[in-house]
Amino acid sequence: EKNYRTVDAADFGLDENSEDNYSAFCSAIAYCRENPNTRLVVGGGKYHFRTDREIVLDGLKNTIIDADGAQFVFEHPNYFRITDCDCIEFRGLSITWNLNASRLGSIVKVKKVNRIKHSFEIEFTELGEVSEDIPIMAFTQYDAKTLTPGVSKNFKENYVYQHPDIIKSVTKTKSNVLKITHNGDLDDFRNGDVFLLRHHVYDGNVFNVFKTSNITFSGVKIYAAAGMGWLIENRTERFQLLDCVIGLDPEHVNDHRISATADGVHIANTNGKFRISGCDFSFMGDDDVNVHDNLLSVTEVVDKNTVGYYTNANNLAVGDTVIFNSERFSDLDFSAKVTAMNGETITFDRDLPETVGKGCIIYNGSIDSGNYVISNNYFHENRARGLLLQSDNGLCENNTFYKTMANPIKIIMDISSGLWLEGSGVNTLTVRNNTFKECNVVKWSPQIDISSNIDGNSADCALFYNIVIENNRFENFQGDLLRASNVSNLSFCGNTTDNREGKITNGRGNIKINGECSKITVNGNKFRPSARAPFQGRIKFKSIKSVL
């Protein structure tokens, strides 16, 4: 860096008083592209971006964007597209949304429920005026007192945008009240229920990173964004997020209770080797971090070496090696290289064996989003899960998890056709020295869940190997402590559970070892005595091959 030239973004026209800084910033990026070894300084202040186009950073090398104290304010879900770059760093930049142009989400309170007429009213408690045209995308129940995601009893949620026929009509009854008539699917809503109503979900992503290596985000803050914070994919490798924040906008903590409207960090189909350390993620509309590679399902065998396929995210290219599994993920002991492909078929360099047929699951053996460290972070008060860890060679240590709406850690291979096909199994993962406080508010699943899902069924083999969960502390949670399926060589040792607060339930703190498990070690765990969790530490076994 000491040999880098320094340029000021203001010299390209970036100005706090400008109506739109899109062209000026793109000009600065063009200079960096043409002049590697450049440090681009963005002065402190707020800069508006109103052009409905992505800011493209392509082909940059040895570039630092030093924006400590600068905030970019967007009002369209087009942010940064970073592709084919090497050795670049974002420093200190903060991102937020222009709430004067539109809202990302709103707190609403349910009134005047009429289950006979399938209607109710919602009061926008943060607003004095609301339009009946405001987008109604997803309802997630919030705690009425803390205004955080999830409630422990009779939790309700509805992704309206996935089923647009739910809403029949919307009419305005008062300045900040809308009456919703629906098809009956929302009849479980009750008077007094409080929801976060999202107006955006998967609209865009702040940082889209493709085919890039050696990229660092340091001290970057995302306060309000339509979509994900980071989407990192397409063979990107060697990347890190250090001391970054996703959280409520400090200027709107009391009137805008969502940060990113989808995942915090979504890592897929990369070449891995990443670190997430010292970060603080909260109030997203989905998981904190999801790391995986995508799967494909064979829809037909076209000829001797060609198949039709289905996937939600194609990650194959000519020359890649494909691994073949049965429809329940048993290894077929067959692989082949891709020689040609289009949007419907894949052709291989070898004839397919008779064991390959419709329903078989295949994945790309030439990519691997593994080899990572997630450490010293604070994950809290977000919708859905904390970490979805679906790739090899991971270390998760010294993190704090607090009031994640669902379980804080999920290790899974998950096929939900029509939505996603994720995760080819995990070999070698250590989860240690973490603290989990009051997590899994809505009791979706255990604190640590190791499992498979193939459209409602489990895999018929082990998918997870060499999993170590040790020296963690779990405090005041509902539901099971651990559930494990499809795992071989699992060590759950030296963990501490303290469930002295919360509701009295017999199942709190249970350990369940389910099907397709072997070589399970559960030893040296401490359970602080509690009348509120009388059977914690109880271990239930089902169809396991061996227990140590």
C-alpha positions as CSV (number, residue, x, y, z in Angstrom):
1,E,0.0,0.0,0.0
2,K,2.8,2.4,0.7
3,N,3.7,2.4,-3.0
4,Y,0.1,3.1,-4.1
5,R,-0.9,6.4,-5.6
6,T,-3.7,8.2,-3.8
7,V,-6.6,9.9,-5.6
8,D,-9.6,11.7,-4.2
9,A,-13.1,10.7,-5.4
10,A,-14.0,14.4,-5.2
11,D,-11.7,15.0,-8.2
12,F,-14.1,12.9,-10.3
13,G,-17.1,14.8,-9.1
14,L,-18.3,13.0,-6.0
15,D,-20.1,15.5,-3.9
16,E,-22.4,15.4,-0.9
17,N,-24.5,18.1,-2.5
18,S,-24.9,16.2,-5.8
19,E,-28.4,14.9,-6.6
20,D,-26.8,11.7,-7.9
21,N,-23.2,10.5,-7.6
22,Y,-23.5,7.5,-9.8
23,S,-21.6,8.8,-12.8
24,A,-18.9,10.4,-10.7
25,F,-18.2,7.3,-8.7
26,C,-18.1,5.2,-11.9
27,S,-15.6,7.6,-13.3
28,A,-13.4,7.1,-10.3
29,I,-13.7,3.3,-10.6
30,A,-12.7,3.6,-14.3
31,Y,-9.6,5.4,-13.3
32,C,-8.7,2.7,-10.8
33,R,-9.2,0.0,-13.4
34,E,-6.8,1.8,-15.8
35,N,-4.3,2.5,-13.0
36,P,-3.6,-0.5,-10.7
37,N,-2.0,0.2,-7.3
38,T,-4.4,3.0,-6.5
39,R,-5.9,4.1,-3.2
40,L,-9.2,5.9,-3.9
41,V,-10.2,8.1,-0.9
42,V,-13.8,9.0,-0.4
43,G,-14.3,11.9,2.1
44,G,-16.7,11.7,5.0
45,G,-20.3,12.6,4.4
46,K,-23.5,11.3,2.8
47,Y,-23.6,10.7,-1.0
48,H,-26.8,9.9,-2.8
49,F,-27.1,7.4,-5.6
50,R,-30.4,7.6,-7.6
51,T,-29.5,6.0,-10.9
52,D,-31.2,2.6,-11.3
53,R,-28.1,0.8,-12.5
54,E,-25.3,-1.3,-10.8
55,I,-21.9,0.2,-10.0
56,V,-19.7,-2.2,-11.9
57,L,-16.2,-2.9,-10.6
58,D,-14.6,-5.2,-13.2
59,G,-10.9,-6.0,-13.8
60,L,-9.6,-4.0,-10.9
61,K,-6.2,-5.0,-9.4
62,N,-4.4,-3.7,-6.4
63,T,-7.1,-1.2,-5.5
64,I,-8.2,0.2,-2.1
65,I,-11.4,2.1,-1.7
66,D,-10.9,4.0,1.5
67,A,-14.2,5.5,2.6
68,D,-14.0,5.7,6.3
69,G,-16.8,8.1,7.4
70,A,-18.5,8.1,4.0
71,Q,-22.1,6.8,3.6
72,F,-23.7,5.9,0.3
73,V,-27.5,6.3,0.3
74,F,-29.4,4.2,-2.3
75,E,-33.0,4.2,-3.3
76,H,-32.9,1.4,-6.0
77,P,-31.8,-2.2,-5.3
78,N,-28.8,-1.9,-7.6
79,Y,-25.6,-1.7,-5.7
80,F,-22.1,-3.0,-6.4
81,R,-21.2,-5.7,-8.9
82,I,-17.6,-6.9,-8.4
83,T,-16.2,-9.3,-11.0
84,D,-12.8,-10.5,-12.3
85,C,-10.9,-8.4,-9.7
86,D,-7.8,-9.2,-7.8
87,C,-6.4,-7.7,-4.6
88,I,-9.0,-5.1,-3.7
89,E,-10.2,-3.7,-0.4
90,F,-13.2,-1.7,0.7
91,R,-12.6,0.2,3.9
92,G,-15.0,1.9,6.3
93,L,-17.8,2.5,3.8
94,S,-21.4,2.5,5.2
95,I,-24.5,1.8,3.1
96,T,-28.1,2.8,3.8
97,W,-31.4,3.3,2.1
98,N,-33.3,6.5,1.4
99,L,-36.4,6.1,3.5
100,N,-37.9,9.3,2.1
101,A,-38.1,7.5,-1.2
102,S,-39.6,4.2,0.0
103,R,-39.4,1.8,3.0
104,L,-37.8,-1.6,3.3
105,G,-40.1,-2.8,6.0
106,S,-42.6,-1.5,8.6
107,I,-43.8,-2.6,12.0
108,V,-47.6,-3.2,11.8
109,K,-50.1,-4.1,14.5
110,V,-53.1,-6.3,13.7
111,K,-56.6,-5.0,14.5
112,K,-60.3,-5.8,13.7
113,V,-59.7,-9.5,12.7
114,N,-62.8,-11.0,11.0
115,R,-62.2,-14.7,10.3
116,I,-65.7,-15.0,8.7
117,K,-64.9,-12.3,6.1
118,H,-61.2,-13.2,6.0
119,S,-60.1,-9.7,6.8
120,F,-58.1,-7.6,9.3
121,E,-56.6,-4.2,9.6
122,I,-52.9,-3.3,10.1
123,E,-51.8,-0.1,11.7
124,F,-48.4,1.2,10.6
125,T,-47.2,2.2,14.1
126,E,-44.0,4.0,12.9
127,L,-45.9,6.1,10.3
128,G,-48.5,8.8,10.3
129,E,-49.4,8.2,6.6
130,V,-49.3,5.2,4.4
131,S,-50.3,4.4,0.9
132,E,-52.6,1.5,0.0
133,D,-50.1,0.7,-2.8
134,I,-47.2,-0.1,-0.4
135,P,-45.8,-3.5,-1.3
136,I,-47.0,-6.4,0.9
137,M,-44.2,-9.0,0.5
138,A,-43.8,-10.9,3.8
139,F,-45.1,-10.9,7.4
140,T,-42.8,-12.0,10.2
141,Q,-44.1,-11.8,13.8
142,Y,-42.1,-9.7,16.1
143,D,-42.0,-9.5,19.9
144,A,-44.5,-6.7,20.7
145,K,-42.3,-5.3,23.5
146,T,-38.7,-5.6,22.2
147,L,-39.6,-5.3,18.5
148,T,-37.2,-8.2,17.7
149,P,-37.9,-11.2,15.4
150,G,-40.0,-14.1,16.7
151,V,-42.2,-15.0,19.6
152,S,-42.0,-18.2,21.7
153,K,-45.7,-19.1,21.4
154,N,-47.9,-19.4,18.3
155,F,-45.3,-17.8,16.0
156,K,-46.8,-16.7,12.6
157,E,-45.1,-15.9,9.3
158,N,-46.3,-15.7,5.8
159,Y,-44.3,-15.1,2.6
160,V,-47.1,-13.4,0.6
161,Y,-45.0,-12.8,-2.5
162,Q,-44.6,-16.6,-3.0
163,H,-48.4,-16.9,-3.1
164,P,-49.7,-13.6,-4.6
165,D,-53.3,-14.9,-4.7
166,I,-53.4,-14.7,-0.8
167,I,-54.3,-11.0,-0.9
168,K,-57.6,-10.2,-2.4
169,S,-57.8,-6.5,-1.7
170,V,-56.2,-3.6,0.2
171,T,-58.1,-0.5,1.2
172,K,-57.1,2.5,3.3
173,T,-59.4,3.1,6.4
174,K,-57.3,5.7,8.2
175,S,-54.2,7.7,7.5
176,N,-51.9,4.9,8.7
177,V,-54.2,1.9,8.6
178,L,-54.9,-0.6,5.8
179,K,-57.6,-3.2,5.6
180,I,-56.5,-6.5,4.1
181,T,-59.0,-9.0,2.7
182,H,-57.4,-12.4,2.0
183,N,-58.2,-15.9,0.8
184,G,-58.3,-17.4,4.4
185,D,-54.6,-18.2,4.6
186,L,-54.1,-15.4,7.2
187,D,-56.9,-16.4,9.5
188,D,-54.4,-17.3,12.2
189,F,-53.5,-13.6,12.7
190,R,-54.9,-12.3,15.9
191,N,-55.8,-8.8,17.3
192,G,-52.7,-7.3,18.9
193,D,-50.2,-9.4,16.9
194,V,-47.2,-7.3,15.9
195,F,-45.4,-8.1,12.6
196,L,-42.6,-6.8,10.5
197,L,-44.1,-6.3,7.1
198,R,-41.3,-6.5,4.5
199,H,-41.8,-4.4,1.4
200,H,-38.7,-5.8,-0.2
201,V,-37.1,-9.3,0.1
202,Y,-34.7,-10.6,-2.5
203,D,-34.5,-7.5,-4.6
204,G,-30.8,-7.0,-4.9
205,N,-27.5,-7.4,-2.9
206,V,-25.2,-4.7,-1.7
207,F,-22.0,-6.5,-2.7
208,N,-22.3,-9.0,-5.6
209,V,-18.9,-10.6,-5.9
210,F,-18.1,-12.9,-8.8
211,K,-14.9,-14.5,-10.1
212,T,-12.7,-12.4,-7.8
213,S,-9.8,-13.2,-5.6
214,N,-8.1,-11.6,-2.6
215,I,-10.8,-9.2,-1.7
216,T,-11.2,-7.7,1.8
217,F,-14.1,-5.8,3.3
218,S,-12.9,-4.0,6.4
219,G,-15.1,-1.9,8.7
220,V,-17.9,-1.8,6.1
221,K,-21.4,-1.1,7.6
222,I,-24.7,-2.0,6.0
223,Y,-27.6,-0.3,7.8
224,A,-30.5,-0.7,5.4
225,A,-30.5,-2.7,2.2
226,A,-33.1,-4.2,-0.2
227,G,-31.8,-7.8,-0.4
228,M,-28.7,-9.5,0.9
229,G,-25.6,-7.8,2.4
230,W,-23.1,-9.9,0.5
231,L,-23.6,-12.4,-2.2
232,I,-20.2,-14.1,-2.9
233,E,-20.2,-16.7,-5.6
234,N,-19.0,-17.9,-9.0
235,R,-15.5,-19.2,-8.0
236,T,-14.5,-16.2,-6.0
237,E,-11.7,-17.2,-3.6
238,R,-9.6,-15.8,-0.7
239,F,-12.0,-13.2,0.7
240,Q,-12.6,-11.8,4.1
241,L,-15.0,-9.7,6.1
242,L,-13.3,-8.0,9.0
243,D,-15.0,-5.8,11.7
244,C,-18.1,-5.3,9.4
245,V,-21.6,-4.5,10.6
246,I,-25.1,-5.3,9.4
247,G,-27.6,-3.6,11.7
248,L,-30.3,-1.1,12.2
249,D,-29.5,2.4,10.9
250,P,-28.5,4.4,14.0
251,E,-30.6,7.3,12.8
252,H,-33.7,5.1,12.4
253,V,-33.5,2.6,15.3
254,N,-37.0,3.5,16.5
255,D,-38.8,3.7,13.1
256,H,-37.2,1.1,10.8
257,R,-36.6,-2.3,12.4
258,I,-34.8,-4.2,9.6
259,S,-31.3,-4.0,8.2
260,A,-30.8,-6.2,5.1
261,T,-34.1,-7.6,3.9
262,A,-32.6,-11.1,3.2
263,D,-29.4,-13.0,4.2
264,G,-26.5,-11.2,5.8
265,V,-23.8,-13.1,3.9
266,H,-24.5,-15.7,1.3
267,I,-21.5,-17.7,0.0
268,A,-22.1,-20.2,-2.8
269,N,-20.2,-22.0,-5.5
270,T,-16.9,-20.4,-4.7
271,N,-13.4,-21.7,-4.3
272,G,-13.5,-20.8,-0.6
273,K,-10.6,-19.9,1.7
274,F,-12.4,-17.1,3.6
275,R,-12.6,-15.5,7.0
276,I,-15.4,-13.6,8.8
277,S,-14.1,-12.1,12.0
278,G,-15.0,-9.3,14.4
279,C,-18.3,-8.6,12.7
280,D,-21.7,-7.6,14.2
281,F,-24.8,-8.9,12.2
282,S,-28.4,-8.3,13.3
283,F,-31.9,-7.6,12.2
284,M,-31.6,-9.2,8.7
285,G,-34.6,-10.7,7.0
286,D,-32.9,-14.1,6.8
287,D,-29.8,-16.1,8.0
288,D,-26.7,-14.4,9.2
289,V,-24.3,-16.5,7.1
290,N,-25.0,-19.3,4.6
291,V,-22.1,-21.1,3.1
292,H,-22.6,-23.9,0.6
293,D,-22.3,-25.2,-3.0
294,N,-25.4,-25.9,-5.1
295,L,-26.7,-29.3,-6.2
296,L,-28.4,-30.3,-9.4
297,S,-31.2,-32.9,-10.0
298,V,-31.3,-35.2,-13.0
299,T,-34.7,-34.8,-14.8
300,E,-34.0,-37.3,-17.6
301,V,-31.3,-39.3,-19.3
302,V,-31.3,-37.9,-22.8
303,D,-28.7,-40.3,-24.4
304,K,-25.7,-42.3,-23.4
305,N,-23.7,-39.4,-22.0
306,T,-26.3,-36.5,-21.7
307,V,-28.8,-35.7,-19.0
308,G,-31.5,-33.1,-18.5
309,Y,-31.2,-31.2,-15.1
310,Y,-32.9,-28.9,-12.7
311,T,-31.3,-26.5,-10.2
312,N,-31.9,-23.1,-8.7
313,A,-28.3,-22.0,-9.3
314,N,-26.2,-23.7,-12.0
315,N,-22.6,-23.8,-11.1
316,L,-21.1,-26.0,-13.9
317,A,-18.8,-25.1,-16.7
318,V,-17.1,-27.1,-19.4
319,G,-14.2,-29.0,-17.9
320,D,-15.7,-29.4,-14.4
321,T,-15.9,-32.8,-12.8
322,V,-19.4,-33.9,-11.7
323,I,-20.0,-36.3,-8.9
324,F,-23.1,-38.6,-9.2
325,N,-25.3,-39.7,-6.3
326,S,-28.5,-41.6,-6.0
327,E,-31.8,-39.8,-5.4
328,R,-31.2,-40.4,-1.6
329,F,-27.6,-39.3,-2.0
330,S,-25.8,-42.6,-1.8
331,D,-22.5,-42.5,-3.7
332,L,-22.8,-44.1,-7.1
333,D,-19.0,-44.3,-7.5
334,F,-19.1,-42.5,-10.8
335,S,-17.8,-39.1,-12.0
336,A,-17.4,-37.5,-15.4
337,K,-16.3,-34.2,-16.9
338,V,-18.6,-31.7,-18.6
339,T,-18.0,-31.4,-22.3
340,A,-21.0,-29.3,-23.2
341,M,-24.0,-27.8,-21.6
342,N,-26.9,-25.4,-22.2
343,G,-29.9,-24.3,-20.1
344,E,-31.5,-27.8,-20.3
345,T,-28.9,-30.5,-20.7
346,I,-25.3,-31.5,-19.7
347,T,-23.1,-33.7,-21.8
348,F,-20.2,-35.7,-20.3
349,D,-17.0,-37.2,-21.5
350,R,-18.0,-40.7,-20.5
351,D,-21.0,-43.0,-21.0
352,L,-23.4,-43.0,-18.0
353,P,-23.8,-46.2,-16.0
354,E,-27.3,-47.8,-15.7
355,T,-27.5,-46.5,-12.1
356,V,-27.8,-42.9,-13.3
357,G,-31.5,-42.0,-13.9
358,K,-34.2,-39.5,-13.1
359,G,-33.9,-38.1,-9.6
360,C,-30.2,-38.7,-9.2
361,I,-28.4,-35.8,-7.4
362,I,-25.2,-34.4,-8.9
363,Y,-22.8,-31.8,-7.8
364,N,-19.6,-30.0,-9.0
365,G,-16.5,-31.6,-7.7
366,S,-14.3,-28.8,-9.1
367,I,-15.5,-26.1,-6.7
368,D,-15.4,-26.0,-2.9
369,S,-16.6,-23.2,-0.7
370,G,-14.8,-24.7,2.3
371,N,-11.6,-23.9,4.2
372,Y,-12.9,-21.0,6.3
373,V,-12.8,-19.4,9.7
374,I,-15.8,-17.7,11.4
375,S,-14.5,-16.2,14.6
376,N,-15.1,-13.4,17.3
377,N,-18.4,-12.3,15.8
378,Y,-21.7,-11.2,17.3
379,F,-24.8,-12.7,15.6
380,H,-28.1,-11.5,17.1
381,E,-31.8,-10.7,16.7
382,N,-32.2,-11.7,13.1
383,R,-34.9,-13.6,11.4
384,A,-34.2,-17.3,10.7
385,R,-31.0,-19.1,11.5
386,G,-27.5,-17.9,12.6
387,L,-25.0,-20.0,10.5
388,L,-25.7,-22.5,7.8
389,L,-22.5,-24.4,7.5
390,Q,-22.6,-26.7,4.5
391,S,-19.0,-26.9,3.3
392,D,-15.8,-28.7,4.3
393,N,-13.0,-27.7,6.6
394,G,-14.6,-25.0,8.8
395,L,-13.7,-23.5,12.1
396,C,-16.4,-21.6,14.1
397,E,-15.0,-20.2,17.3
398,N,-15.3,-17.5,19.9
399,N,-18.6,-16.1,18.5
400,T,-21.6,-14.9,20.5
401,F,-25.1,-15.7,19.4
402,Y,-28.1,-13.9,21.0
403,K,-31.8,-14.3,20.3
404,T,-31.5,-15.6,16.8
405,M,-35.1,-16.3,15.8
406,A,-34.3,-19.9,14.8
407,N,-31.4,-22.2,15.7
408,P,-28.0,-20.6,15.8
409,I,-26.1,-23.3,13.9
410,K,-27.5,-25.7,11.2
411,I,-25.3,-28.2,9.4
412,I,-27.4,-29.5,6.5
413,M,-27.8,-30.8,3.0
414,D,-31.1,-29.3,1.9
415,I,-33.1,-29.9,-1.2
416,S,-36.5,-28.1,-1.3
417,S,-37.4,-28.2,-5.0
418,G,-38.7,-25.0,-6.3
419,L,-36.7,-23.0,-3.7
420,W,-33.1,-24.3,-3.3
421,L,-30.8,-27.3,-3.6
422,E,-27.8,-26.7,-1.3
423,G,-24.9,-28.5,0.3
424,S,-23.1,-31.7,-0.7
425,G,-22.1,-32.7,2.8
426,V,-19.4,-31.6,5.3
427,N,-16.1,-33.2,6.1
428,T,-14.3,-31.6,9.1
429,L,-15.9,-28.9,11.0
430,T,-15.1,-27.6,14.5
431,V,-17.5,-25.5,16.6
432,R,-15.9,-24.4,19.8
433,N,-15.8,-21.8,22.5
434,N,-18.9,-20.1,21.4
435,T,-21.7,-18.6,23.6
436,F,-25.4,-19.1,22.7
437,K,-27.9,-17.0,24.6
438,E,-31.7,-17.3,24.3
439,C,-31.4,-18.6,20.8
440,N,-34.1,-20.3,18.7
441,V,-36.8,-18.0,19.9
442,V,-39.6,-19.7,17.9
443,K,-38.3,-23.3,18.6
444,W,-37.9,-24.2,14.9
445,S,-35.2,-26.8,15.7
446,P,-32.3,-27.6,18.2
447,Q,-29.5,-25.2,19.0
448,I,-27.2,-27.4,16.9
449,D,-28.9,-29.3,14.1
450,I,-27.1,-31.8,11.8
451,S,-29.5,-33.2,9.3
452,S,-30.5,-33.8,5.6
453,N,-33.6,-32.9,3.7
454,I,-34.4,-34.2,0.3
455,D,-37.9,-32.9,-0.3
456,G,-39.1,-34.1,3.1
457,N,-37.0,-37.2,3.3
458,S,-33.6,-37.9,4.8
459,A,-30.5,-39.1,3.0
460,D,-29.9,-42.9,3.3
461,C,-26.2,-42.5,4.1
462,A,-23.7,-40.4,6.1
463,L,-23.1,-36.9,4.7
464,F,-21.2,-35.3,7.6
465,Y,-17.9,-36.5,8.9
466,N,-15.5,-35.5,11.6
467,I,-17.7,-32.9,13.4
468,V,-16.4,-31.5,16.7
469,I,-18.6,-29.4,19.0
470,E,-16.7,-28.6,22.1
471,N,-16.4,-26.1,25.0
472,N,-19.5,-24.1,24.0
473,R,-21.9,-22.4,26.4
474,F,-25.7,-22.6,25.9
475,E,-28.0,-20.4,28.0
476,N,-31.7,-20.2,28.5
477,F,-33.1,-21.8,25.3
478,Q,-36.2,-23.7,24.5
479,G,-36.2,-27.1,22.7
480,D,-33.4,-29.6,22.1
481,L,-29.7,-29.0,22.5
482,L,-28.5,-31.2,19.7
483,R,-30.1,-33.3,17.0
484,A,-27.8,-35.3,14.7
485,S,-28.6,-37.4,11.6
486,N,-26.4,-38.7,8.7
487,V,-23.2,-38.1,10.7
488,S,-20.1,-40.2,11.3
489,N,-17.5,-39.4,13.9
490,L,-19.2,-36.7,15.9
491,S,-17.7,-35.4,19.1
492,F,-20.0,-33.4,21.4
493,C,-17.9,-32.8,24.5
494,G,-17.1,-30.3,27.2
495,N,-20.1,-28.1,26.6
496,T,-22.0,-26.2,29.3
497,T,-25.8,-25.7,29.5
498,D,-27.5,-23.2,31.9
499,N,-31.3,-23.2,31.6
500,R,-32.2,-21.6,34.8
501,E,-34.6,-19.1,33.2
502,G,-37.5,-19.5,30.8
503,K,-40.5,-21.8,30.7
504,I,-40.6,-25.2,32.3
505,T,-40.6,-27.9,29.6
506,N,-39.6,-31.5,29.8
507,G,-37.7,-31.4,26.4
508,R,-35.4,-28.6,27.1
509,G,-31.7,-29.5,26.6
510,N,-32.3,-33.0,25.1
511,I,-29.8,-34.6,22.8
512,K,-31.2,-36.7,19.9
513,I,-29.0,-39.1,17.8
514,N,-31.1,-40.2,14.8
515,G,-30.7,-42.3,11.7
516,E,-27.5,-43.0,9.7
517,C,-25.2,-42.1,12.5
518,S,-22.0,-43.8,13.7
519,K,-19.0,-43.2,16.0
520,I,-20.8,-40.7,18.3
521,T,-19.0,-39.4,21.4
522,V,-21.0,-37.4,24.0
523,N,-18.8,-36.8,27.0
524,G,-17.9,-34.3,29.7
525,N,-20.9,-31.9,29.1
526,K,-22.1,-30.0,32.1
527,F,-25.8,-29.2,32.8
528,R,-26.5,-26.7,35.5
529,P,-29.4,-28.1,37.6
530,S,-32.6,-26.4,36.8
531,A,-36.2,-27.1,37.7
532,R,-37.2,-25.4,34.5
533,A,-35.3,-28.1,32.4
534,P,-35.7,-31.2,34.5
535,F,-34.6,-33.7,31.8
536,Q,-31.8,-31.7,30.1
537,G,-28.9,-33.8,29.0
538,R,-31.1,-36.8,28.3
539,I,-29.8,-38.7,25.2
540,K,-32.2,-40.3,22.8
541,F,-30.9,-42.8,20.3
542,K,-32.5,-44.0,17.1
543,S,-31.1,-46.4,14.5
544,I,-27.5,-45.7,15.2
545,K,-24.7,-48.1,14.3
546,S,-22.3,-47.4,17.2
547,V,-21.9,-45.1,20.1
548,L,-18.6,-44.5,21.9
